[in-house]
Amino acid sequence: MERIYHKVLSAGALSLACGIVAIVAGVSTGVLLIISGGKLLAAKKDMDI
């Protein structure tokens, strides 16, 4: 019974770690996209179309 407990515990820890990595990757990607969008909007003012 104790072996099953340790396997479930390690699987839960791995899932938690993967979730944290996914959240960090999503937030950082979103920030980079917002920054690049702001740069595009700033560059739009300089265009003569």
CNS distance restraints for C-alpha pairs under 8 A (distance, minus, plus):
assign (resid   1 and name CA) (resid   5 and name CA) 6.44 0.50 0.50
assign (resid   2 and name CA) (resid   6 and name CA) 6.36 0.50 0.50
assign (resid   3 and name CA) (resid   7 and name CA) 6.27 0.50 0.50
assign (resid   4 and name CA) (resid   8 and name CA) 6.12 0.50 0.50
assign (resid   5 and name CA) (resid   9 and name CA) 6.02 0.50 0.50
assign (resid   6 and name CA) (resid  10 and name CA) 6.10 0.50 0.50
assign (resid   7 and name CA) (resid  11 and name CA) 6.13 0.50 0.50
assign (resid   8 and name CA) (resid  12 and name CA) 6.08 0.50 0.50
assign (resid   9 and name CA) (resid  13 and name CA) 6.21 0.50 0.50
assign (resid  10 and name CA) (resid  14 and name CA) 6.11 0.50 0.50
assign (resid  11 and name CA) (resid  15 and name CA) 6.16 0.50 0.50
assign (resid  12 and name CA) (resid  16 and name CA) 6.13 0.50 0.50
assign (resid  13 and name CA) (resid  17 and name CA) 6.14 0.50 0.50
assign (resid  14 and name CA) (resid  18 and name CA) 6.15 0.50 0.50
assign (resid  15 and name CA) (resid  19 and name CA) 6.10 0.50 0.50
assign (resid  16 and name CA) (resid  20 and name CA) 6.23 0.50 0.50
assign (resid  17 and name CA) (resid  21 and name CA) 6.23 0.50 0.50
assign (resid  18 and name CA) (resid  22 and name CA) 6.12 0.50 0.50
assign (resid  19 and name CA) (resid  23 and name CA) 6.19 0.50 0.50
assign (resid  20 and name CA) (resid  24 and name CA) 6.17 0.50 0.50
assign (resid  21 and name CA) (resid  25 and name CA) 6.07 0.50 0.50
assign (resid  22 and name CA) (resid  26 and name CA) 6.08 0.50 0.50
assign (resid  23 and name CA) (resid  27 and name CA) 6.13 0.50 0.50
assign (resid  24 and name CA) (resid  28 and name CA) 6.08 0.50 0.50
assign (resid  25 and name CA) (resid  29 and name CA) 6.03 0.50 0.50
assign (resid  26 and name CA) (resid  30 and name CA) 6.11 0.50 0.50
assign (resid  27 and name CA) (resid  31 and name CA) 6.19 0.50 0.50
assign (resid  28 and name CA) (resid  32 and name CA) 6.21 0.50 0.50
assign (resid  29 and name CA) (resid  33 and name CA) 6.17 0.50 0.50
assign (resid  30 and name CA) (resid  34 and name CA) 6.18 0.50 0.50
assign (resid  31 and name CA) (resid  35 and name CA) 6.20 0.50 0.50
assign (resid  32 and name CA) (resid  36 and name CA) 6.17 0.50 0.50
assign (resid  33 and name CA) (resid  37 and name CA) 6.02 0.50 0.50
assign (resid  34 and name CA) (resid  38 and name CA) 6.14 0.50 0.50
assign (resid  35 and name CA) (resid  39 and name CA) 6.34 0.50 0.50
assign (resid  36 and name CA) (resid  40 and name CA) 6.26 0.50 0.50
assign (resid  37 and name CA) (resid  41 and name CA) 6.22 0.50 0.50
assign (resid  38 and name CA) (resid  42 and name CA) 6.16 0.50 0.50
assign (resid  39 and name CA) (resid  43 and name CA) 6.12 0.50 0.50
assign (resid  40 and name CA) (resid  44 and name CA) 6.12 0.50 0.50
assign (resid  41 and name CA) (resid  45 and name CA) 7.06 0.50 0.50
assign (resid  42 and name CA) (resid  46 and name CA) 7.58 0.50 0.50
assign (resid  43 and name CA) (resid  47 and name CA) 6.91 0.50 0.50
